[in-house]
Every structure is written in C-alpha cells, then in structure tokens.
Amino acid sequence: MQADATRLPDQERLLREKWNQHRKQKRKRNHMVLAVQIFLLLLFIGWWELAGRMKWIDVLIFSYPSKVAQQIFKDAASGELWPHLAMTVGETAVGFLLGTLLGTLLAVLIWWSPFLSKVLDPYMVVFNSMPKVALGPIFIVMFGAGFTAIVVTTLSITVIVTTLVVYNSFNEVDANLVKVIRTFGGQRRDVFMKAILPASFPTIVSTLKVNVGMAWVGVIVGEFLVAKIGLGYLIVYGFQVFNFTLVISSLVIIAVVATAMYQLVVYIERKLVRER
C-alpha cells in the first residue's frame, strides 16, 4: 500500500511534465508559424516596393507600399478616413451579429420541425446560390439607399451560410446520445438542450469566424451599389477618378480591420470553448 501511495505522486509528476513539454512544443510551433507569416508578409511588401520603385510594375495601377502608406496617413490626419471607416465597421458589426443570431435561430427552427426543414431546404439552396449583387438593387428599392439596404445585403449572405452550417452540425450529432435521452423518457426539447446544442456548440462558435468574412463581403457589395460613405464607396470613387492608390489603401484598411475582427472572434472562441 505504501509503495502504491508513493508511486501515485511520481505518476502525477510525470504526467505534469509531459503536459508542460507538450505546451512548450505547441507554443514554439505557434511562434514559428507566426514568424514565417511575418517574414512572408515583409517579403511581399519589400518586393512590391522594389517593383514599384524600379518600374517593374505599372505604378499607376498597382502603386507601391510607401505611396499607399502616405495616402492612408494623409486621409487619417485630415480626418477624411474616419467617417468612412466608422460607417463600414458599424455596418459589418451589425450584419455579422444579426446574421449569426438569425441564422442560428433559423437552424434551430428547421431542426425542431422536420416538415419545415423539407419545405425550406430547396429554397435555401436556391437563395444561397443567387448572386447577391443581383439582389442588391431589389433591397435598395425595398429599404432605401442607405444603412438598412447594406445591412440586409449582408444578411442575405450571412444568414443562409450560418443556417446551413449549424443545421448540418445538428444532424451530425451522435445518434446514440439522442437514443439514450429518448430511452429515459426525454422529449424533443430535452434532446436539443442536453445533446444537440452542447455537441454543436463548437461549430456554432466556429461559424462566427466564417461570418466575419461573409459580413465584410456583404457590406462592401452593398456599398458598391448604394453607399455615399464607407470604404466600399472610397474604392468605387477611386476607380472613378483613376486614383488606384486610394483604391489599394482602402483595400489595405479593410484587410487590417477584418484581420483584427477575425482575431477577436478567435479569442472569444477560445474563451467560450475553454469554459465549457
């Protein structure tokens, strides 16, 4: 008995050491990945700058990083950038949050009613395949040329994608879990709350990451069609006045802000999944 008692702490210590070693290796690998990503980005920026300076590329169309940076700093310093950025980020945030919420609720609804699921399935597939640029003018006529039309254009993308992903996740839950709850007299509500929802929670959270990109696509498409303010409007205006540096600077700002939003969602995902 005494030998077993002394062996247990040794085993715990060994497991703790292996776990710490695994965490160190994982952290080291993540640092290596980040270092390579930064290196590739700097390499691309350096090549782009050199190609622009040496006239290897058409500077009028492709510009180059230092010129793009000057455009961004000039617009930021003059205050012209901030209203456009605030409008686009606001539209994206609303479309992102509403799209995720409504899409998840719709997925729950069609899972709850198999009859409704069969009725709506072909309509969702057809609507998802429609080009949203073609639907934009209809939304503009219905909701007016402004914030609402752009958000609805965004929802036309995010809601259906969220619904399909979450609903498929509901259907892929282990059938044995459902059978156990049914065996003990559980109703459909019990099946959903105790088996379907907990098992699908990681997928629902992961859908947030997909919706970040979808929301940005929807907002920029909407701003292309109707906006008089926003980063999408700046891109269209840049094309109209043949200022491609303004176009590229707007694209760079979109990439930076979208990346920041994505990383925020990744952080939230880690927190929520870890807590469960």
C-alpha positions, 0 to 999 in steps of 0.5 A: 500500500505504501509503495502504491501511495508513493508511486501515485505522486511520481505518476502525477509528476510525470504526467505534469511534465509531459503536459508542460513539454507538450505546451512548450512544443505547441507554443514554439510551433505557434511562434514559428508559424507566426514568424514565417507569416511575418517574414512572408508578409515583409517579403511581399511588401519589400518586393512590391516596393522594389517593383514599384520603385524600379518600374517593374510594375505599372505604378499607376495601377498597382502603386507601391507600399510607401505611396499607399502608406502616405495616402492612408496617413494623409486621409487619417490626419485630415480626418477624411478616413474616419467617417468612412471607416466608422460607417463600414465597421458599424455596418459589418458589426451589425450584419455579422451579429444579426446574421449569426443570431438569425441564422442560428435561430433559423437552424434551430427552427428547421431542426425542431420541425422536420416538415419545415426543414423539407419545405425550406431546404430547396429554397435555401439552396436556391437563395444561397446560390443567387448572386447577391449583387443581383439582389442588391438593387431589389433591397435598395428599392425595398429599404432605401439607399442607405444603412438598412439596404447594406445591412440586409445585403449582408444578411442575405449572405450571412444568414443562409451560410450560418443556417446551413452550417449549424443545421448540418452540425445538428444532424451530425450529432451522435445518434446514440446520445439522442437514443439514450435521452429518448430511452429515459423518457426525454422529449424533443426539447430535452434532446436539443438542450442536453445533446444537440446544442452542447455537441454543436456548440463548437461549430456554432462558435466556429461559424462566427469566424466564417461570418466575419468574412461573409459580413465584410463581403456583404457590406462592401457589395452593398456599398458598391451599389448604394453607399455615399460613405464607407470604404466600399464607396472610397474604392468605387470613387477611386476607380472613378477618378483613376486614383488606384492608390486610394483604391489599394489603401482602402483595400489595405484598411479593410484587410487590417480591420477584418484581420483584427475582427477575425482575431477577436472572434478567435479569442472569444472562441477560445474563451467560450470553448475553454469554459465549457 
